[in-house]
Amino acid sequence: MRTILFLTLACILPCNALAQPMTDSITGKTHSLTGIDVVTSYNRNVHAATPQQEINSGRMLTMGIESLSDVLKNMAGVTLRDYGGAGGMKTLSVRGIGSRHTQVIYDGFPMSNCQTGEIDLSRYSLNYTDRISLTMGDGDQLFLPARSMLGAATLTVESRGSRVESQGSRVEGIESRVNTQPQLSVGSWGTVNPALFYSQQLSQRVTVTAIGEYFYADNDYPFTLRNGTITSHEHRVNSRMSSGHGEANVFWKVSRISQLQAKTYYYDNSRKLPGIVRYYTQENDERLHERNAFTQLHYINRITDKWHLQAHAKWDWADSDYENNNPGSVATSAHYKQQEAYTSVSTLYDATSWLSTSVAADYIYNHLQNTAAALHGPDRHSLLQAVAAQVHIQRLTATAKLLAMEVSDKVTNQPLRHTNRLLPSMSASYQLLPSEQLYVRVMWKQGLRMPSFNELYYFHFGTTELQPERANQWNAGITWQSRNYRRFQTAFTVDGFVTDVKDKIVAIPFNMFVWRMMNLARVRTTGVDITTNINYHLNKKHSFELTGSYSLQRAENRTDHSSPHYGKQIAYIPQSTWSIAIGWQNPYINVSVTNSGMSERWATNEHYDDTRMGGFAETSISLWRGFDIRKIHCILRASVLNVFDRQYELVANYPMPGRSWKITAQIEL
């Protein structure tokens, strides 16, 4: 309890977790961090009308972040569900809304999974990741595909060398020379992760980049099992993971005002699935082999100074082979194949100096083949059309968007399933004082989440009569960033929010083996998110930084007033989450210490005594240094994760790893 109180008070200090270290957050100047150059513009979260949190590669290094899970733990309003270890599935829930409402964007294109409706974040590593951002609502940008308005929140991942344009108004190049960056990471429990980044400008108009990596881990980490007064020391079993991915980008500057970008991507993951830890046994014999390939094209053209055009096209294929060899198991082996075709056209028109408008139209086709569906061959056709307008008058910026959504599902020997919706959103930001970076902001958004194919058509599970989940989001906040004093800078954001989910899809058991999905639940979440940062530059060679985030959220079950469980916190959502990072940059060895944690949670909505999950705090330490050997630039980093070997669970009966270590070496040729 003392730890929780201390961390809560520390987070309330006036600072912001998104401010960039040793940078001028207003002018965007570049400052050297012992071999690392971090370039940034103003603090996006302070200026944005909707909450937006961003961490770039320089921040990941200085904060000692080792994985995408670590990134998300340092963001406010986030609840991560993790099944343990590198191979455990990881999903993201934002402000009490289910993970299926969170959209994942990778290098400008949405990732999809029509089978389950949610993206497993364990597939994304931080090797050669330039930037990760999380936006609540629709965000401020207009020049986007209509699909970008679907999620209640959007997680954006940008890989190195993937950006060649800025705001749709001008074309920028990337490295004009050959750039090769090999990297090797090794760590606890047999972890080995080699990776390579390569870029080359073939001509004044054509540049290519490529990324390749391989990851292997035994994941047989130890944990302690307690049963009353009996304690035993165990090791995780059936948790091995072997995966790899490769991608290539081609950038073609077609003309002075237009460009074309193409990406090809392949991912392969073969892993054993760790089962639930039961007393005296955790034996499990489940395996999963996943493959994913896609190719995508992005064309952008600045037709005139006021008129811009862009087009997206993508073909995506995914294969999932699940094998269950546990005797007597209800879940059976199954094979899934997904295909998606996606195309989008959008325009941006800067009508005046204070008014901009945009129009976008998207078409999406999804198809699923599987051996475990009650009905075979589900096909989904989606047509999305969006209009948006943004007004910028002196200190006021206001944005309004409207998404028209039309979705049709077709299944063999079944009537056509058709859904139409109009989904509006509005946001505004106002600078209170002309000489200070002090803003107030408000946001409202209506959202919709279509049922996944599993929820609709899965054998012994799906229900074809399901309706989409409806979500309403409200946000009001105040943000501030201090002027650039000689040695000191501080900023903070505080946002209060309400989210309301109606027709929430829940699973109801009919008997021990047959479940049905139904629109029964209603969930309302109220809370506050705080992000903070303090930078202090002792001199040109030494600087200190304190960053933090804190979230307080009450996610209540509002389904049935007569139920004794009405008003209780919903499963797996803690009331408090926090993170703190303290960094010291110097000419010798840079140091960062991070602490993150959450309060107690419950594994069920009914809060039975044996489903309480205690709160925890986890501390990690990272040391790193950048240096040059002749013309070769090197970065060495060593980290100790979960220093105090705290055992905890994010999902009931799936213990998380204890103390571990990781060493990474990267060179730039």
DOBAMI-896434 format. One line per 8 residues: their letters; for each residue x, y, z of C-alpha. Coordinates in Angstrom, 2 decimals. Layout:
<atoms>
a	X,Y,Z  ... .
</atoms>
This chain:
<atoms>
mrtilflt	0.00,0.00,0.00  2.84,2.43,0.80  4.37,1.74,-2.60  1.08,2.45,-4.36  0.59,5.73,-2.45  4.14,6.87,-3.17  3.85,6.12,-6.88  0.49,7.84,-7.09 .
lacilpcn	1.86,11.02,-5.48  4.95,10.97,-7.66  2.84,10.73,-10.81  0.87,13.85,-9.90  4.00,16.00,-10.17  3.70,18.49,-13.05  5.22,16.59,-15.96  4.28,14.71,-19.14 .
alaqpmtd	5.24,11.20,-20.20  5.40,12.18,-23.85  7.89,15.01,-23.77  11.09,14.07,-25.57  14.41,13.95,-23.69  16.98,16.66,-24.31  14.95,18.25,-27.12  13.43,21.62,-27.70 .
sitgkths	9.79,20.59,-27.73  8.72,23.81,-29.44  11.38,24.37,-32.11  12.15,20.71,-32.76  15.93,21.08,-32.44  18.13,17.99,-32.31  20.17,17.14,-29.23  22.74,14.37,-28.93 .
ltgidvvt	22.25,11.62,-26.35  25.67,9.96,-26.33  25.44,8.63,-29.83  21.65,8.85,-30.24  20.06,11.81,-32.00  16.44,12.35,-31.04  14.45,14.65,-33.31  11.00,15.80,-32.32 .
synrnvha	8.55,18.63,-32.77  6.19,19.96,-30.12  4.56,17.68,-27.58  1.67,16.19,-29.53  -0.42,15.26,-26.51  -0.40,18.83,-25.19  -1.61,20.35,-28.47  -4.03,17.62,-29.60 .
atpqqein	-7.80,17.95,-29.17  -8.04,14.22,-28.43  -5.65,12.44,-26.04  -2.63,11.18,-27.96  0.43,9.54,-26.44  3.58,8.89,-28.41  6.96,7.29,-27.73  9.67,7.30,-30.38 .
sgrmltmg	12.79,5.15,-30.69  14.93,7.63,-28.77  12.48,7.60,-25.87  12.33,3.80,-25.92  16.10,3.70,-25.49  16.32,6.30,-22.73  13.40,4.75,-20.82  14.85,1.23,-20.98 .
ieslsdvl	11.85,-0.13,-22.89  12.41,-3.67,-24.17  9.06,-4.71,-25.67  5.76,-3.38,-26.96  4.23,-4.42,-23.64  6.66,-2.07,-21.87  5.61,0.77,-24.18  1.95,0.26,-23.36 .
knmagvtl	2.61,0.05,-19.62  3.99,3.59,-19.85  0.78,4.98,-21.36  -2.22,6.22,-19.41  -5.63,4.57,-19.76  -4.23,1.24,-20.94  -4.99,-2.24,-19.59  -2.80,-4.99,-21.03 .
rdyggagg	-3.91,-8.60,-21.00  -0.88,-10.90,-21.16  -0.81,-14.71,-20.99  2.84,-14.73,-19.90  6.24,-14.97,-21.57  7.26,-14.05,-25.08  4.85,-16.57,-26.61  1.80,-15.57,-24.59 .
mktlsvrg	-0.95,-13.71,-26.39  -1.09,-9.96,-25.62  -4.11,-7.73,-26.22  -4.87,-4.12,-25.38  -7.95,-2.60,-23.75  -8.34,1.18,-23.46  -10.45,2.96,-20.83  -12.51,-0.10,-19.97 .
igsrhtqv	-13.59,-0.76,-23.56  -12.84,-4.28,-24.81  -9.70,-5.00,-26.83  -11.78,-5.54,-29.98  -12.51,-1.80,-30.01  -8.78,-0.97,-30.34  -7.56,-0.58,-33.91  -3.93,-1.43,-34.77 .
iydgfpms	-2.25,0.48,-37.62  1.09,-0.80,-38.96  2.97,1.52,-41.32  -0.17,3.37,-42.32  -2.46,0.37,-42.92  -4.89,-1.27,-40.46  -4.23,-4.82,-39.32  -7.28,-7.06,-39.11 .
ncqtgeid	-8.44,-10.41,-37.79  -11.99,-11.20,-38.88  -11.85,-14.51,-36.96  -11.43,-13.11,-33.43  -11.74,-9.36,-33.97  -8.56,-8.55,-32.00  -4.86,-8.31,-32.81  -2.22,-10.28,-30.88 .
lsryslny	0.41,-7.66,-30.06  3.07,-10.28,-29.26  3.91,-10.42,-32.98  5.33,-6.88,-32.98  8.89,-6.39,-31.73  10.64,-3.07,-31.14  13.58,-3.91,-33.39  13.76,-1.00,-35.87 .
tdrisltm	10.50,0.52,-34.65  10.62,4.30,-35.01  7.44,5.38,-33.31  4.44,4.04,-31.38  1.43,6.19,-30.62  -1.96,5.68,-28.99  -4.88,7.96,-29.89  -8.20,8.07,-28.07 .
gdgdqlfl	-11.09,8.70,-30.46  -10.47,9.83,-34.03  -7.56,12.21,-33.57  -7.00,15.57,-35.27  -5.73,14.46,-38.68  -8.10,14.74,-41.64  -6.11,13.21,-44.49  -6.75,9.58,-43.54 .
parsmlga	-8.73,6.59,-44.86  -12.29,6.19,-43.59  -11.27,3.01,-41.79  -9.17,5.07,-39.37  -12.42,6.19,-37.70  -13.59,2.69,-36.77  -11.81,2.17,-33.46  -12.54,3.67,-30.06 .
atltvesr	-8.75,3.94,-29.82  -5.97,3.51,-32.36  -2.51,2.04,-31.72  -0.10,3.11,-34.47  3.22,1.32,-35.07  5.75,2.76,-37.53  8.81,0.79,-38.56  12.14,2.35,-39.48 .
gsrvesqg	12.33,3.64,-43.04  8.57,3.45,-43.56  7.88,7.20,-43.70  8.66,9.28,-46.77  5.88,11.86,-46.62  4.80,14.44,-44.09  1.18,15.54,-43.59  0.38,14.80,-47.23 .
srvegies	1.78,18.15,-48.38  5.33,17.50,-49.43  7.56,14.59,-50.35  10.60,13.83,-48.24  13.42,11.44,-48.95  15.11,9.06,-46.54  18.75,7.94,-46.29  20.70,8.78,-49.46 .
rvntqpql	23.42,6.23,-48.71  23.64,2.55,-47.94  22.67,2.00,-44.33  23.08,-1.38,-42.64  22.19,-1.98,-38.99  22.64,-5.51,-37.64  21.49,-6.21,-34.10  21.64,-9.12,-31.67 .
svgswgtv	19.76,-9.58,-28.39  20.19,-12.44,-25.92  18.39,-12.96,-22.66  17.03,-15.26,-20.00  15.38,-18.61,-20.71  17.08,-19.24,-24.03  16.11,-15.98,-25.70  17.96,-15.20,-28.95 .
npalfysq	16.88,-12.40,-31.30  19.07,-11.47,-34.30  17.78,-8.72,-36.61  18.93,-6.67,-39.61  17.87,-3.36,-41.16  19.07,-2.31,-44.62  18.35,0.74,-46.74  19.75,2.05,-50.00 .
qlsqrvtv	18.90,4.83,-52.41  19.08,3.24,-55.86  18.55,6.52,-57.70  17.30,10.03,-57.06  13.75,8.69,-57.31  13.92,5.16,-55.90  14.85,4.01,-52.40  14.52,0.53,-50.89 .
taigeyfy	14.54,-0.65,-47.27  14.35,-4.11,-45.74  13.94,-5.57,-42.25  14.48,-9.16,-41.16  14.46,-10.75,-37.73  14.25,-14.09,-35.96  13.15,-14.75,-32.39  13.54,-17.90,-30.29 .
adndypft	12.84,-18.49,-26.59  12.32,-21.60,-24.45  10.24,-19.52,-21.99  10.68,-22.11,-19.22  10.79,-19.43,-16.54  10.38,-20.30,-12.84  7.44,-19.31,-10.67  6.12,-20.06,-7.20 .
lrngtits	2.87,-21.98,-6.71  1.02,-21.52,-3.44  -1.80,-23.73,-2.20  -2.75,-22.65,1.31  0.29,-23.28,3.48  2.01,-25.42,0.83  4.53,-23.70,-1.46  6.27,-25.29,-4.44 .
hehrvnsr	8.73,-23.93,-7.01  7.79,-24.73,-10.59  8.90,-23.95,-14.15  6.63,-22.96,-17.02  6.22,-25.78,-19.55  5.02,-26.00,-23.16  5.91,-22.36,-23.77  8.57,-22.43,-26.50 .
mssghgea	8.31,-19.85,-29.28  10.07,-19.62,-32.64  9.13,-16.81,-34.98  10.48,-14.67,-37.77  9.39,-11.87,-40.00  10.70,-10.04,-43.05  9.51,-6.98,-44.91  10.67,-4.84,-47.81 .
nvfwkvsr	9.69,-1.32,-48.87  10.15,0.46,-52.17  9.74,4.24,-52.40  9.34,5.78,-55.84  9.23,9.55,-56.19  7.09,9.58,-59.31  7.30,13.35,-59.75  7.94,16.48,-57.76 .
isqlqakt	4.44,16.31,-56.28  3.67,12.58,-56.15  5.11,9.34,-54.83  4.34,5.65,-54.58  5.24,3.33,-51.71  5.02,-0.47,-51.82  5.48,-2.91,-48.92  5.68,-6.69,-48.82 .
yyydnsrk	5.52,-8.44,-45.45  5.74,-12.04,-44.18  5.44,-13.38,-40.63  5.78,-16.96,-39.36  5.30,-18.07,-35.77  5.40,-21.61,-34.43  4.77,-21.86,-30.71  3.62,-24.12,-27.94 .
lpgivryy	0.79,-22.71,-25.88  1.24,-22.72,-22.09  -1.87,-23.89,-20.30  -3.56,-22.85,-17.09  -1.49,-23.53,-13.97  -3.42,-25.95,-11.78  -2.39,-27.33,-8.45  0.18,-30.08,-8.90 .
tqenderl	0.02,-30.04,-12.70  0.29,-27.64,-15.63  0.77,-30.17,-18.40  -0.53,-28.99,-21.72  -0.17,-30.14,-25.33  -1.45,-27.31,-27.50  0.41,-25.82,-30.45  -0.24,-22.94,-32.78 .
hernaftq	1.35,-22.23,-36.15  0.53,-18.79,-37.56  1.52,-17.28,-40.88  0.67,-13.90,-42.31  1.59,-12.26,-45.60  0.43,-9.02,-47.11  1.36,-6.56,-49.80  0.24,-2.96,-49.87 .
lhyinrit	0.49,0.16,-52.03  0.20,3.80,-51.01  0.03,6.58,-53.62  -0.03,10.27,-52.71  -0.31,13.33,-54.95  -0.29,17.04,-54.19  -2.47,18.12,-57.09  -2.36,21.80,-56.13 .
dkwhlqah	-1.27,23.74,-53.08  -4.78,23.28,-51.71  -5.83,19.91,-53.12  -4.29,16.56,-52.13  -5.13,13.01,-53.16  -4.08,9.62,-51.81  -5.00,6.01,-52.49  -4.39,2.80,-50.51 .
akwdwads	-4.61,-0.82,-51.62  -3.82,-3.99,-49.66  -4.16,-7.74,-49.97  -3.76,-9.71,-46.74  -3.56,-13.48,-46.17  -3.38,-15.23,-42.79  -3.21,-18.91,-41.87  -3.69,-20.27,-38.35 .
dyennnpg	-3.27,-23.97,-37.53  -4.30,-24.86,-33.97  -3.45,-28.33,-32.66  -4.85,-29.72,-29.40  -3.55,-33.11,-28.26  -4.88,-32.95,-24.70  -6.99,-36.07,-24.04  -10.65,-35.33,-23.32 .
svatsahy	-10.39,-31.63,-24.19  -13.55,-29.89,-25.38  -11.54,-27.62,-27.68  -10.60,-29.46,-30.87  -7.88,-28.87,-33.41  -8.85,-26.41,-36.12  -7.40,-24.74,-39.20  -8.29,-21.17,-40.21 .
kqqeayts	-7.50,-19.26,-43.40  -8.32,-15.58,-43.75  -8.17,-13.28,-46.74  -8.75,-9.56,-46.94  -8.84,-7.13,-49.84  -8.80,-3.46,-48.96  -8.84,-0.26,-51.00  -9.26,3.39,-50.08 .
vstlydat	-9.33,6.78,-51.78  -9.26,10.06,-49.86  -8.87,13.75,-50.65  -7.92,16.78,-48.58  -8.91,20.33,-49.54  -7.49,23.35,-47.73  -10.31,25.74,-48.57  -8.91,28.73,-46.67 .
swlstsva	-6.23,29.45,-44.12  -8.71,28.50,-41.38  -10.82,25.72,-42.98  -9.84,22.27,-44.25  -12.12,19.46,-45.42  -11.64,15.84,-46.43  -13.62,13.00,-48.00  -12.70,9.30,-47.93 .
adyiynhl	-14.23,6.07,-49.20  -13.03,2.54,-48.30  -14.05,-0.95,-49.40  -13.10,-4.07,-47.41  -13.68,-7.72,-48.27  -13.09,-10.42,-45.63  -13.28,-14.19,-46.11  -12.72,-16.97,-43.57 .
qntaaalh	-12.29,-20.68,-44.19  -12.21,-22.91,-41.13  -12.91,-26.38,-39.85  -14.69,-25.32,-36.64  -17.58,-23.19,-37.84  -21.24,-24.05,-37.58  -21.71,-22.37,-40.97  -19.05,-22.45,-43.66 .
gpdrhsll	-17.70,-19.72,-45.84  -18.55,-16.43,-44.12  -17.85,-13.42,-46.37  -18.05,-9.81,-45.23  -18.32,-6.77,-47.48  -17.80,-3.38,-45.82  -18.27,0.05,-47.37  -17.06,3.01,-45.33 .
qavaaqvh	-17.52,6.65,-46.31  -16.27,9.58,-44.25  -16.43,13.36,-44.39  -14.52,15.66,-42.08  -13.93,19.36,-41.54  -11.47,21.24,-39.36  -11.55,24.89,-38.35  -8.50,26.70,-37.01 .
iqrltata	-9.27,30.25,-35.86  -6.60,31.97,-33.80  -6.39,29.88,-30.60  -9.29,27.51,-31.41  -9.05,24.25,-33.35  -12.27,22.27,-33.87  -12.82,19.07,-35.87  -16.01,17.26,-36.87 .
kllamevs	-16.18,13.87,-38.61  -18.97,11.61,-39.84  -18.55,7.97,-40.83  -21.20,6.11,-42.84  -20.81,2.37,-42.34  -22.49,-0.38,-44.37  -21.60,-4.03,-43.67  -23.02,-7.19,-45.27 .
dkvtnqpl	-22.28,-10.78,-44.19  -23.00,-13.72,-46.49  -22.96,-17.33,-45.32  -23.93,-20.38,-47.36  -27.66,-21.22,-47.06  -28.26,-18.25,-44.75  -30.04,-14.93,-45.38  -27.91,-11.86,-45.98 .
rhtnrllp	-26.97,-10.07,-42.75  -26.93,-6.30,-43.26  -25.88,-3.43,-40.95  -26.06,0.34,-41.57  -24.84,3.01,-39.17  -23.88,6.70,-39.03  -21.08,7.41,-36.56  -20.26,11.06,-35.73 .
smsasyql	-17.41,12.50,-33.69  -16.38,16.00,-32.61  -13.36,17.45,-30.83  -11.99,20.89,-30.00  -8.91,22.43,-28.42  -8.58,26.02,-27.18  -5.42,27.82,-26.08  -6.38,29.74,-22.94 .
lpseqlyv	-3.46,32.19,-22.95  -1.78,33.42,-26.15  1.67,33.45,-24.54  1.39,30.06,-22.81  1.05,26.48,-24.06  -2.06,26.00,-21.92  -5.04,24.28,-23.56  -8.45,22.89,-22.74 .
rvmwkqgl	-9.91,20.15,-24.92  -13.16,18.25,-25.34  -14.09,15.20,-27.40  -17.19,13.12,-28.17  -17.36,10.06,-30.38  -19.85,7.34,-31.28  -18.33,3.99,-32.17  -19.43,0.58,-33.36 .
rmpsfnel	-17.77,-2.82,-33.12  -19.00,-5.52,-35.51  -19.16,-9.08,-34.09  -16.25,-11.25,-35.15  -16.74,-14.39,-37.25  -16.03,-16.51,-34.14  -18.80,-14.75,-32.21  -21.23,-15.24,-35.07 .
yyfhfgtt	-20.41,-18.60,-36.62  -18.10,-20.64,-34.36  -19.42,-24.15,-33.58  -20.96,-24.46,-30.05  -20.19,-20.78,-29.54  -21.45,-18.37,-32.20  -24.87,-16.74,-32.52  -25.93,-15.33,-35.88 .
elqperan	-28.47,-12.92,-34.32  -25.79,-10.84,-32.59  -25.96,-7.06,-32.94  -22.88,-4.79,-33.00  -21.55,-3.30,-29.79  -22.23,0.44,-29.50  -19.81,2.76,-27.72  -20.02,6.41,-26.70 .
qwnagitw	-16.92,8.29,-25.54  -16.66,11.66,-23.82  -13.41,13.38,-22.84  -12.55,16.73,-21.30  -9.05,17.75,-20.31  -6.48,20.45,-19.67  -2.89,20.37,-20.93  0.12,22.56,-20.30 .
qsrnyrrf	3.73,22.76,-21.39  6.15,25.27,-19.89  8.32,27.59,-21.88  11.85,26.49,-22.66  13.80,27.66,-19.66  17.56,27.32,-19.75  17.75,24.12,-17.71  14.22,23.16,-16.80 .
qtaftvdg	11.09,22.18,-18.66  7.86,20.62,-17.49  4.46,19.66,-18.89  1.36,17.74,-17.91  -2.01,16.56,-19.21  -5.13,15.71,-17.19  -8.16,14.16,-18.91  -11.46,13.10,-17.40 .
fvtdvkdk	-13.48,10.62,-19.43  -16.68,8.63,-19.62  -17.17,5.63,-21.92  -20.46,3.79,-22.30  -20.72,0.44,-24.10  -24.20,-0.90,-24.91  -25.22,-4.28,-26.33  -21.90,-5.63,-25.10 .
ivaipfnm	-21.35,-9.17,-26.36  -20.95,-11.76,-23.59  -20.76,-15.56,-23.52  -23.60,-17.36,-21.73  -23.32,-21.14,-20.95  -26.25,-23.36,-21.89  -24.49,-26.42,-20.50  -20.96,-27.54,-19.77 .
fvwrmmnl	-19.98,-27.72,-23.44  -22.27,-25.33,-25.32  -22.05,-21.54,-24.99  -23.86,-18.81,-26.86  -22.88,-15.20,-27.48  -25.56,-12.66,-26.57  -26.05,-8.88,-26.45  -26.69,-8.55,-22.73 .
arvrttgv	-24.15,-6.39,-21.01  -23.79,-2.67,-20.54  -20.58,-1.19,-19.16  -19.90,2.39,-18.10  -16.39,3.57,-17.30  -15.56,6.89,-15.64  -12.06,7.97,-14.80  -9.10,10.29,-15.17 .
dittniny	-5.77,9.95,-17.00  -2.68,11.94,-15.98  0.61,12.10,-17.87  3.59,14.02,-16.53  7.20,14.96,-17.31  10.06,16.97,-15.81  13.35,17.57,-17.65  16.34,19.10,-15.88 .
hlnkkhsf	19.61,19.81,-17.69  22.40,20.09,-15.15  24.87,21.08,-17.89  25.65,20.18,-21.49  26.66,16.64,-20.55  24.23,15.68,-17.82  20.45,15.71,-17.77  17.77,14.13,-15.59 .
eltgsysl	14.24,13.22,-16.49  11.20,12.05,-14.57  8.18,10.82,-16.53  5.01,9.25,-15.26  1.43,8.31,-16.00  -1.50,7.47,-13.78  -5.03,6.23,-14.54  -7.98,5.94,-12.23 .
qraenrtd	-10.99,4.23,-13.81  -14.23,2.82,-12.51  -15.56,0.31,-15.07  -18.98,-0.74,-13.78  -21.32,-3.51,-14.82  -24.59,-1.68,-15.62  -26.46,-4.65,-17.09  -29.20,-5.47,-14.54 .
hssphygk	-30.30,-3.13,-11.73  -31.79,-6.03,-9.76  -28.59,-8.08,-9.84  -26.40,-8.17,-6.70  -23.43,-7.68,-9.05  -24.72,-4.42,-10.52  -22.12,-1.64,-10.23  -19.16,-3.94,-9.62 .
qiayipqs	-15.86,-3.43,-11.45  -15.80,-5.60,-14.59  -13.34,-8.45,-14.92  -9.63,-7.70,-15.41  -9.97,-3.91,-15.23  -7.97,-2.42,-12.31  -9.09,0.83,-10.71  -5.54,2.21,-10.68 .
twsiaigw	-2.60,1.79,-13.03  0.65,3.76,-13.01  4.15,4.00,-14.43  7.23,6.02,-13.51  10.54,6.30,-15.37  13.63,8.11,-14.06  16.53,8.62,-16.44  20.04,10.05,-16.23 .
qnpyinvs	21.83,10.83,-19.51  25.57,11.39,-19.24  28.84,10.84,-21.18  29.60,7.60,-19.35  26.76,5.08,-18.93  23.16,6.21,-19.26  20.80,4.84,-16.61  17.03,4.44,-16.50 .
vtnsgmse	14.82,2.98,-13.78  11.15,2.22,-14.46  8.33,1.11,-12.23  4.84,0.12,-13.35  1.94,-1.62,-11.72  -1.76,-1.79,-11.02  -4.22,-2.27,-8.20  -6.25,-5.40,-7.51 .
rwatnehy	-8.55,-6.89,-10.16  -11.12,-9.65,-10.40  -11.14,-12.54,-12.87  -14.96,-12.53,-13.01  -17.66,-9.86,-13.01  -19.24,-11.48,-9.91  -16.16,-10.94,-7.66  -16.12,-14.38,-6.11 .
ddtrmggf	-13.57,-14.72,-3.30  -11.26,-17.05,-5.19  -11.17,-14.79,-8.28  -9.47,-11.78,-6.68  -6.09,-10.92,-8.23  -3.79,-8.82,-6.08  -2.12,-5.60,-7.19  1.59,-5.43,-7.95 .
aetsislw	4.49,-3.12,-8.81  7.33,-4.17,-11.13  10.74,-2.44,-11.36  13.32,-2.65,-14.16  16.78,-1.13,-14.65  18.53,-0.43,-17.95  22.10,0.71,-18.74  23.17,1.79,-22.21 .
rgfdirki	25.87,3.64,-24.09  26.47,4.75,-27.65  30.01,5.11,-29.04  31.97,5.10,-32.30  34.72,2.73,-33.41  36.25,4.43,-36.44  33.26,4.85,-38.80  31.08,2.27,-37.06 .
hcilrasv	28.50,3.50,-34.59  27.65,1.07,-31.77  24.99,0.90,-29.07  25.20,-1.51,-26.14  22.36,-1.98,-23.69  21.90,-4.25,-20.68  18.62,-4.56,-18.76  17.39,-6.36,-15.68 .
lnvfdrqy	13.62,-6.77,-15.77  11.45,-7.29,-12.70  14.44,-6.63,-10.46  12.74,-7.70,-7.24  11.42,-10.93,-8.79  7.80,-10.01,-8.11  5.41,-12.77,-9.11  2.08,-11.63,-10.51 .
elvanypm	-0.56,-12.46,-13.09  -2.31,-10.33,-15.69  -4.61,-13.23,-16.62  -5.74,-15.61,-13.89  -3.60,-18.77,-13.59  -1.07,-17.55,-16.18  1.98,-16.46,-14.13  4.17,-13.73,-15.60 .
pgrswkit	7.98,-14.06,-15.73  10.05,-13.10,-12.69  13.50,-11.56,-12.72  15.24,-11.75,-16.10  18.04,-10.10,-18.07  18.60,-8.97,-21.63  21.67,-7.70,-23.51  21.42,-5.98,-26.90 .
aqiel	24.20,-4.90,-29.27  23.53,-2.85,-32.40  25.95,-1.41,-34.95  25.45,0.93,-37.86  27.69,0.41,-40.88 .
</atoms>
